[in-house]
Structure formats: C-alpha cells, structure tokens
Amino acid sequence: MLNLAISIIPILLLIWMMTKKNALPSHIALPLTALIVGILQLVHFGTDGRLLTANIISGTLSAITPISIIAGAILLNRTLLVSGCEDVIRQWLEGISKNRIGQLMIIGWAFAFMIEGASGFGTPAAIAAPILVGLGFNPLRVAMLALVMNSVPVSFGAVGTPTWFGLGNLGLSNTELLHVGGLSAIMHTVAAIIIPVIALKFIVSWQQIRRNIIFIQLSIWSCTLPYVWLAQWNYEFPALIGGAIGLTLSILFARYNIGLEKIETTATENVAIPLAFGCVFKAMAPTLLLIVILIVTRIKQLGLKGMLNDATPMWNFHLGIADLHISQALIIHINNILGTDTAWAYKTLYVPALIPFFLVVLVSIPFLKMNRHQVVTVFSDTASRIKTPFIALVGALIMVKFMMIGGDHSPIMTTGNAFAHLLGKNWQYCAAYLGALGAFFSGSATVSNLTFGAIQQSIAHTVGLPETIILALQSVGGAMGNMVCINNIIAVSAILGIANKEGYIIKRTVIPMILYGVIVAIVSLFL
C-alpha cells in the first residue's frame, strides 16, 4: 500500500502544479517532478544511483527525437509564413469556403487525419495547426482543437505503428492482431460522432455547430467509414486512406456548400479575382512534397522504409561510459550506459525531422526564391522557439524513465496493477484510461501499448475478460491520451508560439478525453 501511495504522489503533484490557479509552466513543473521521483527511487525503492544517472542520460538524449521533430515543423511553418505561402493557402481555403466550420473540418479534422495515418509523431498538429492560425483562428484555441481532433486516427497512425508494433510483442496471431485493430476502429468511429463536435466548441459556438451539423457529420463519416472498413482486414492503412478519402470528400462538400450554412459575402469579395492554379500549387508545393515523402517512406512495400531503418552495423565505438553503434541507415544507438542495461537510439533518417521537414525546407528555399534575410529569420525564429520546450521535454522524459525503473514493481506498473486488482471484472470500464495514462507520460500511443499491453493482457486473463476487447481498449486509450499528452501539448504550443499554457490546456482537453473513455467502455459491452 505504501508503494502505491508513493507511486501516485508524484503524478498527483504534477497535475496539481500544472493545473492550479497560478500554474507552474511545464519547463519548471516537469523537471521538478522528475527530481522528486528520482529522490523517491533512491530513498524509498533503493535504486542504484548509477542506474538513475544512466536514465538521466538516456532521458536527456531521448528528448532529441521530439525536439528535432518540433524544430523541423517550426522551420517549415516559418518558411511558409516568411515566404508568403501561408497567405496564399489562406486565400485558397477561403475560396473553397468562407464558413469557419468548413475550414476547421477540412484542415483540423480530415487533413490532420490523413497526416496522422502517414506519419504520426505529432506531425498532424505541427502541420495543420499553423494553417488554421494563418486563417485567423486563435492559437490557444487551435491548439486544443488540434489535440482533441487528433485522437481518432492515432491507433493506426504512422502506418499502423501503435497497433502492429505497440501490441506486436504480446504473442498474438496475425488474426488476433487484426481483430484488436478492427475492434479499436469500431470504438473510435462511434466516439468520432461526438468528439470532433466537442473539439469545434473550443473555437465556435453551439449555435454555429447546430447550423452546420450536416456538413460536420458528413466530414466525420467520410473519414471514419473507409477507416473502419479497412481496419477489418488491414492495420497499416486505415487512417492514411480514410483520411485521404475524407479530405477529398470534405473539400467537395464545402465547395458545393453541402450541409454548410451559407456565408454572406460583400460585393468586394464577390468580384475578387480567383487565385491562379500555378500560384496555389507553388504555395502548396512544400506541404505536398512533405506528404509525398511521408507516404513513400512509411509504406513498407515501397522499399524505402526498410532502407531508412537498416540496422546493419557500420561503425562501433567504446566511449568509456557507454558503447556507441552507428548503422548503415545512420541509426545512432548507445547502450550499456554507465555499465547498466540502459540504452538510447535515434533513427536519424526515419524520425520525421531531417526527412521530411528539414529536407523540404532546404528544397523550398531556392524553389520559393527566398533571400538571405528571410532564411536567417526562419532559422533564428526556430531556434528561439525550441529552447523552453527542450527543457520541458527533458524533464518529462527523465520523469518517465524514473517511473518505469523497477520492471513489474516500478511506480507506473504498481499504479496500473493496483487499479486492476481493485476493479476486477469492472476493469473493462477503466481499461482505456490506463492506456491514456501511458500516453500522458510517454507522449506516444505506441509506447503506451508497449508499456501497458502486457498488463492489460494479464488482467484480461486473470479476471476472465475477452483479451482482444481489453487490448482494443488499451489501443484506444493510448490514442485518446494524445489529448492530454504532455509532449504533444508542449510541441503544439511551441509551434504556435504559446507560452506557459500547458496546465490551462490540460484542464480543458481532459474533459473530452474522459468522455471518450466512457463512450468506448459502453461500446465495448456490445462487442
């Protein structure tokens, strides 16, 4: 009981620090919580100081993955802004529909849905959110909308990684894994009837939502119907293909004003000259190139994914405190840190940072004929925006590492098991929240599935619940946890230039996340 109390206290303390009236910013609250967990590991759990130090090194290095993605996304966003592309895209989208809900559903829902299917790693918010801000929407409200919208496709994000990789180590047959994916897609699809509507409420009124509800539901179902159908026989492409179909149909529905309230325009706007195709294409070219690169590097059958993940050793070095290995695909792997089994790896060419973000920016600079001053502005703006998020991410990842020290007796496992034993067969009503807890800390639905998948499987066997149902709830929980995930909140805030609002965002996005869990728990009873 004491172990459970000590395991939970840092979590409660972190939530309090980030959501109290005068909330601490994440770059202070997270390192402080990491320090507290480290002291508890050292004093109460008796963890070796060398192991803690090794995890500090590993956690700090682990921040390179999200911060490099954030830096790449900001770099592209600044490039589009400084070059004038963002203004052209805004005018083009206003030409499709001046209805604010139409714009929010096309970019915030359908476009982000497709990008999640191609890449994951938080790229939907990184790409879609700045476009919405460019259309005149409030950055803080856009951040909350993007976080809530980017939940339904996540179980099949990055070409299905949370499903086939996150749950792939549980000894399931391919048929069972497909069944888990299919069940999670059904749960997501039912929740999607309501969740995007709640996300819209962060920006528009209920009256506007009611007047445009037909278009909203058409846009939702345009993505989720092909998504749920594909998920019954494939766990790699449901979000990618569902999003592509949904985006196409949403644009068509908006273009012909199907289900949308007609927005009155002034005489001046009526005679405005439409943008030339070449002008729009040039402005969209960096984003289109980004999408193409994401797709061709994520689909296994095209061959590039294997090349970018080639772990064949090329160089090996002994650094004294660790062993460094570099593969033919430039995967940097450091193991045996301080003589422990702690390790770290960075897939230089596969993590969506150098490819596609930095690559697209380098191609775009001459393509868009940017001058030296513009290029300097882009890079200096990016550098200034990533300093504080980097500190917050280092704190978050060290905290996560500390919480997971101890294997089956680690604080995070102790917490999960305690709730499972307490609830017994009622666990089905709460299983998704354990998945969300994993995503809240780790910043990844995939890591949540890797961390808690085995616990969920064990609980299902112990209390006599259907294994595939519980694992589907875990997968959905990891996805809905994206709404309150610290890493994602830090990332989207950094990209949109929002400072010290992480606690404010969590307090508001936690409500749709809780509702999401209720919906999928009810749906699971019928499955």
C-alpha positions in Angstrom: 0.0 0.0 0.0 2.9 2.3 0.8 4.5 1.6 -2.6 1.2 2.5 -4.3 0.9 5.8 -2.4 4.5 6.8 -3.2 4.0 5.8 -6.8 0.9 8.0 -7.2 2.0 11.1 -5.2 4.3 12.5 -8.0 1.6 12.1 -10.6 -0.9 14.0 -8.4 1.7 16.6 -7.6 2.5 17.2 -11.3 -1.2 17.5 -12.2 -1.7 20.0 -9.3 1.3 22.1 -10.2 0.2 22.4 -13.8 -3.5 23.0 -13.2 -3.6 25.1 -10.0 -4.6 28.8 -10.2 -1.1 30.1 -10.6 0.1 27.1 -12.5 3.8 26.4 -12.9 5.0 26.2 -16.6 5.9 22.8 -17.9 9.6 23.6 -18.1 9.6 24.0 -14.3 7.0 21.5 -13.2 8.3 18.6 -15.2 12.0 18.8 -14.1 10.8 19.3 -10.5 8.6 16.2 -10.7 11.5 14.2 -12.2 13.7 15.3 -9.3 11.0 14.2 -6.8 10.6 10.8 -8.5 14.4 10.4 -8.6 14.7 11.1 -4.9 11.9 8.6 -4.1 13.6 5.9 -6.3 16.8 6.5 -4.4 15.5 6.7 -0.9 12.4 4.5 -0.8 12.9 2.0 -3.6 16.6 1.7 -3.1 17.5 2.2 -6.7 21.2 2.3 -7.5 22.5 5.8 -8.1 24.4 4.7 -11.2 21.1 3.4 -12.8 19.4 6.7 -12.0 22.2 8.6 -13.6 22.1 6.3 -16.7 18.4 7.1 -17.0 19.1 10.8 -16.7 21.5 10.5 -19.7 19.0 8.3 -21.6 16.1 10.6 -20.9 18.0 13.7 -21.9 19.1 12.0 -25.2 15.5 10.8 -25.8 14.4 14.5 -25.9 16.3 14.7 -29.2 13.6 12.8 -31.0 10.6 15.0 -30.2 12.6 18.3 -30.2 14.0 17.6 -33.7 10.5 16.9 -35.0 9.3 20.1 -33.3 12.2 22.1 -34.8 11.5 20.7 -38.3 7.8 21.6 -38.0 8.5 25.1 -36.8 11.1 25.5 -39.5 8.6 24.6 -42.2 5.9 26.7 -40.7 8.3 29.8 -40.6 9.3 29.1 -44.2 5.7 29.1 -45.4 5.0 32.3 -43.3 8.0 34.3 -44.3 7.9 33.3 -48.0 4.2 34.4 -48.2 2.9 30.8 -49.0 0.7 30.9 -45.9 -1.2 33.9 -47.1 -1.8 32.2 -50.5 -3.0 29.0 -48.8 -5.3 31.0 -46.6 -6.8 32.8 -49.6 -7.3 29.5 -51.4 -9.0 27.9 -48.4 -11.3 30.9 -48.1 -12.1 30.4 -51.7 -13.2 26.9 -51.1 -15.4 28.0 -48.2 -15.6 31.1 -46.1 -17.5 29.1 -43.5 -15.3 28.8 -40.4 -16.6 25.3 -39.6 -15.9 24.2 -43.1 -12.3 25.3 -42.8 -11.8 23.7 -39.4 -13.2 20.3 -40.5 -11.1 20.3 -43.7 -7.8 21.2 -42.1 -8.2 20.3 -38.4 -10.1 17.0 -39.0 -9.7 15.5 -42.4 -6.2 16.8 -43.4 -4.8 16.0 -39.9 -6.5 12.5 -40.1 -4.5 11.8 -43.3 -1.2 13.2 -41.9 -1.6 11.1 -38.8 -2.0 8.0 -40.9 1.2 8.8 -42.8 3.5 9.8 -40.1 2.2 10.2 -36.5 4.9 11.6 -34.2 2.7 14.7 -33.6 3.1 15.9 -37.2 -0.7 16.4 -37.7 -0.8 19.3 -35.2 2.6 20.5 -36.4 1.3 20.9 -40.0 -2.5 21.6 -39.6 -2.5 23.9 -36.6 -0.3 26.7 -38.2 -2.6 26.7 -41.3 -5.6 27.3 -39.1 -3.8 30.1 -37.2 -3.0 31.5 -40.6 -6.7 31.6 -41.4 -7.2 33.9 -38.4 -8.1 31.4 -35.6 -6.9 32.0 -32.1 -3.7 30.0 -31.5 -4.6 28.7 -28.0 -8.0 27.5 -29.1 -6.5 25.9 -32.3 -4.0 24.0 -30.1 -6.9 22.5 -28.0 -8.9 21.7 -31.2 -5.8 20.0 -32.8 -5.1 17.9 -29.7 -8.7 16.6 -29.4 -9.2 16.1 -33.2 -6.0 14.1 -33.4 -7.2 11.1 -31.4 -9.5 9.0 -33.6 -6.8 8.1 -36.2 -3.9 7.5 -33.7 -4.3 3.8 -33.3 -3.4 3.5 -37.0 -1.0 6.4 -37.1 2.4 6.2 -38.8 1.1 3.4 -41.0 -0.4 1.4 -38.0 2.7 1.5 -35.7 0.8 1.7 -32.4 -1.1 -1.5 -33.4 1.4 -3.7 -35.2 4.5 -2.6 -33.3 3.0 -1.5 -30.0 1.0 -4.7 -29.5 3.2 -6.9 -31.6 5.2 -8.4 -28.8 2.3 -10.0 -26.9 2.3 -13.3 -28.8 -0.9 -12.6 -30.7 -1.5 -14.3 -34.1 -2.0 -12.0 -37.1 -5.7 -12.8 -37.0 -6.0 -11.8 -33.3 -4.0 -8.6 -34.0 -6.3 -7.8 -36.9 -9.3 -8.4 -34.6 -7.8 -6.0 -32.0 -7.4 -3.4 -34.7 -10.9 -3.9 -36.1 -12.4 -3.6 -32.6 -10.5 -0.4 -31.8 -11.5 1.2 -35.1 -15.2 0.5 -34.3 -14.8 2.1 -30.8 -13.0 5.1 -32.3 -15.7 5.5 -35.0 -18.5 5.6 -32.5 -16.6 8.2 -30.4 -15.9 10.2 -33.5 -19.6 11.1 -33.8 -19.2 13.3 -30.8 -15.5 14.1 -30.1 -14.8 16.4 -33.2 -18.0 18.3 -32.3 -16.7 18.9 -28.8 -13.3 20.0 -30.3 -15.1 22.5 -32.5 -16.7 24.0 -29.4 -13.3 25.3 -28.4 -13.5 27.8 -31.3 -17.1 28.2 -32.4 -20.5 28.4 -30.7 -23.0 25.7 -30.3 -25.4 27.7 -32.5 -22.8 27.6 -35.3 -22.3 23.9 -34.8 -26.0 23.2 -35.0 -26.4 25.2 -38.2 -23.6 23.2 -39.8 -24.1 19.8 -38.2 -24.9 18.0 -41.5 -21.5 19.0 -43.0 -19.7 18.2 -39.8 -21.1 14.7 -39.7 -20.5 14.2 -43.5 -16.9 15.2 -43.0 -16.6 12.8 -40.0 -18.1 9.8 -41.7 -16.1 10.5 -44.9 -13.0 9.6 -42.9 -14.3 7.0 -40.5 -16.4 4.8 -42.8 -13.5 3.8 -45.0 -11.3 3.8 -41.9 -13.4 1.3 -40.0 -13.9 -0.9 -43.1 -10.2 -1.1 -43.9 -9.4 -1.9 -40.3 -11.3 -5.2 -40.5 -8.6 -6.6 -42.8 -5.6 -4.3 -42.5 -3.9 -2.4 -39.6 -1.5 -0.3 -41.6 -3.6 1.9 -43.9 -7.0 2.7 -42.3 -6.1 6.2 -41.1 -4.0 7.1 -44.2 -6.5 6.0 -46.8 -9.6 7.0 -44.7 -8.1 10.5 -44.2 -7.3 10.9 -47.9 -10.9 9.9 -48.9 -12.3 12.1 -46.1 -10.2 15.1 -47.1 -11.3 14.8 -50.8 -15.0 14.5 -50.0 -14.8 17.2 -47.3 -13.4 19.7 -49.9 -16.1 18.7 -52.4 -18.9 19.1 -49.8 -17.5 22.5 -48.8 -17.0 23.6 -52.4 -20.7 22.9 -53.2 -21.9 24.1 -49.8 -23.5 20.7 -48.9 -24.6 20.8 -45.2 -22.9 24.2 -44.6 -24.6 27.4 -43.6 -24.2 29.9 -46.5 -22.0 32.8 -45.5 -23.0 36.2 -47.0 -20.2 37.9 -48.8 -19.8 41.6 -49.7 -19.8 43.0 -53.2 -16.0 43.5 -53.0 -15.5 39.8 -52.1 -17.8 38.7 -54.9 -15.6 40.3 -57.6 -12.3 39.2 -56.1 -10.1 37.5 -58.7 -9.6 33.8 -58.0 -6.1 32.7 -57.4 -4.3 31.1 -60.4 -3.7 27.4 -60.1 0.1 27.9 -60.5 0.1 30.3 -57.6 -1.8 27.9 -55.3 0.3 25.0 -56.4 3.6 26.8 -55.7 2.4 27.8 -52.2 1.2 24.2 -51.5 4.3 22.6 -53.1 6.3 22.3 -49.8 3.3 20.8 -48.0 2.5 18.4 -50.9 6.2 17.4 -51.0 6.1 16.7 -47.3 3.1 14.5 -47.6 4.5 12.5 -50.5 7.8 11.9 -48.7 6.0 10.9 -45.5 3.9 8.3 -47.5 6.7 6.8 -49.6 9.0 6.5 -46.5 6.2 4.9 -44.4 4.8 2.2 -46.7 6.9 -0.9 -46.3 6.1 -2.3 -49.7 7.9 0.7 -51.5 11.2 -0.4 -50.0 12.4 3.0 -48.6 11.1 2.3 -45.1 13.4 -0.8 -44.9 16.4 1.3 -46.1 15.8 4.1 -43.6 15.6 1.5 -40.8 18.6 -0.6 -41.8 20.3 -1.5 -38.5 23.3 -3.3 -40.2 26.3 -2.1 -38.1 28.7 0.3 -39.9 30.8 1.8 -37.0 31.2 0.7 -33.4 33.0 2.8 -30.7 33.6 2.3 -27.0 33.2 5.7 -25.2 34.2 4.6 -21.7 30.8 5.2 -20.2 28.8 3.6 -23.0 29.0 1.8 -26.4 28.2 3.7 -29.5 26.9 2.0 -32.7 26.1 3.7 -36.0 24.2 1.6 -38.6 24.2 1.9 -42.4 20.9 4.0 -42.1 22.7 6.3 -39.6 20.7 4.9 -36.7 22.6 6.1 -33.6 22.5 3.5 -30.8 24.1 4.0 -27.4 23.9 1.0 -25.0 25.5 -0.1 -21.7 25.2 3.4 -20.4 27.4 3.5 -17.2 27.5 -0.2 -17.3 23.7 -0.7 -17.0 21.3 -2.1 -19.5 20.0 1.5 -20.2 20.1 2.4 -23.8 19.1 5.1 -26.3 18.6 5.1 -30.1 17.8 7.7 -32.7 16.8 6.8 -36.2 18.4 9.8 -38.0 16.8 9.2 -41.4 13.4 7.8 -40.2 12.3 10.1 -37.4 10.3 12.8 -39.3 12.8 15.6 -38.7 15.7 15.6 -41.2 13.4 13.7 -43.6 10.9 15.2 -44.4 10.9 18.5 -42.6 14.5 19.8 -42.9 14.8 18.3 -46.4 11.6 20.0 -47.6 12.8 23.3 -46.1 16.2 23.1 -47.9 14.4 22.4 -51.2 11.8 25.1 -50.6 14.4 27.9 -50.0 15.6 28.1 -53.7 12.2 27.0 -55.1 10.4 29.9 -53.3 13.3 32.2 -54.2 13.8 33.3 -50.5 16.5 35.8 -49.9 19.3 35.6 -47.3 17.4 37.8 -44.8 14.3 35.6 -45.0 16.4 32.4 -44.4 18.1 33.9 -41.4 14.7 35.0 -40.0 13.3 31.4 -40.4 16.2 29.7 -38.6 16.6 32.3 -35.8 12.8 32.2 -35.1 13.0 28.4 -34.9 16.0 28.4 -32.6 14.3 30.9 -30.2 11.1 28.8 -30.0 12.7 25.4 -29.1 14.7 26.4 -26.1 12.0 26.2 -23.4 10.2 23.1 -24.9 13.5 21.3 -24.9 13.9 21.8 -21.1 10.3 20.7 -20.6 10.7 17.6 -22.7 14.0 16.6 -20.9 12.1 16.9 -17.6 9.2 14.8 -18.9 11.3 12.0 -20.4 13.6 11.7 -17.3 10.5 11.5 -15.2 9.0 8.8 -17.4 12.3 6.8 -17.3 12.3 7.1 -13.5 8.7 6.0 -13.2 9.5 2.9 -15.2 12.6 1.7 -13.2 11.9 -1.5 -11.4 10.2 -3.6 -14.0 7.0 -5.2 -12.6 7.5 -3.3 -9.3 8.1 0.1 -11.0 5.8 3.0 -9.9 4.0 3.0 -13.2 3.3 -0.7 -13.1 2.4 -0.6 -9.4 -0.3 2.0 -10.2 -1.7 0.1 -13.1 -1.9 -3.2 -11.3 -3.4 -1.7 -8.1 -6.4 -0.3 -10.1 -6.8 -3.6 -12.0 -7.0 -5.7 -8.8 -9.3 -3.2 -7.2 -11.8 -3.3 -10.1 -11.8 -6.9 -11.1 -14.3 -7.6 -13.9 -15.3 -4.0 -13.9 -11.8 -3.3 -15.3 -13.4 -3.1 -18.8 -14.9 0.3 -17.8 -11.5 1.7 -17.0 -9.0 -0.1 -19.3 -8.9 2.8 -21.8 -7.8 5.2 -19.0 -4.7 3.1 -18.3 -3.8 3.4 -22.0 -4.4 7.2 -21.7 -2.1 7.4 -18.6 0.6 5.7 -20.6 0.3 8.3 -23.4 0.1 11.1 -20.9 3.5 10.3 -19.6 5.3 8.8 -22.6 3.9 11.1 -25.3 3.2 8.1 -27.5 0.3 5.7 -28.1 2.9 3.2 -29.3 4.9 3.5 -26.1 1.7 3.2 -24.0 0.8 0.0 -25.8 4.4 -1.3 -25.3 4.3 -0.4 -21.6 0.8 -1.5 -20.6 -0.2 -4.0 -23.3 1.2 -6.9 -21.3 -0.5 -5.7 -18.1 -3.8 -5.4 -19.9 -3.4 -8.9 -21.4 -2.6 -10.3 -18.0 -5.6 -8.6 -16.4 -7.9 -9.9 -19.1 -6.7 -13.5 -18.4 -6.8 -13.1 -14.6 -10.3 -11.7 -14.3 -11.8 -13.6 -17.3 -12.4 -10.7 -19.7 -12.0 -11.1 -23.6 -8.4 -10.4 -24.4 -9.0 -8.7 -27.7 -11.6 -6.3 -26.2 -9.2 -5.3 -23.4 -6.3 -4.8 -25.8 -8.5 -2.8 -28.2 -9.5 -0.6 -25.2 -5.8 -0.2 -24.4 -5.1 0.9 -28.0 -8.0 3.4 -28.0 -6.8 4.7 -24.6 -3.3 5.3 -25.9 -4.9 7.3 -28.7 -7.3 9.4 -26.7 -4.4 10.1 -24.3 -3.0 12.3 -27.0 -5.4 15.0 -25.9 -3.6 15.4 -22.5 -0.2 14.1 -23.5 2.4 16.5 -22.1 4.8 16.1 -25.1 2.1 16.9 -27.6 0.9 19.9 -25.7 4.5 21.2 -25.4 5.0 20.6 -29.1 1.9 22.3 -30.5 2.4 25.2 -28.0 5.9 25.7 -29.2 4.9 25.6 -32.9 2.1 28.1 -32.4 4.2 30.4 -30.1 2.0 29.8 -27.0 3.8 30.2 -23.6 3.0 28.8 -20.2 -0.5 27.5 -21.0 0.1 23.7 -20.7 -2.0 23.4 -17.5 -4.8 25.5 -19.0 -4.9 23.2 -22.0 -4.9 20.0 -19.9 -7.8 21.2 -17.8 -9.9 21.6 -20.9 -8.8 18.7 -23.0 -9.2 16.2 -20.1 -13.0 16.6 -20.3 -13.4 15.2 -23.9 -10.8 12.5 -23.0 -12.9 11.4 -20.0 -16.0 11.3 -22.2 -14.1 9.4 -24.9 -13.3 6.7 -22.3 -17.0 6.5 -21.3 -18.1 6.1 -24.9 -15.6 3.3 -25.8 -16.3 1.5 -22.5 -20.0 1.4 -23.4 -19.3 0.3 -27.0 -17.0 -2.5 -25.7 -20.0 -4.0 -23.9 -21.7 -4.6 -27.2 -18.6 -6.0 -28.9 
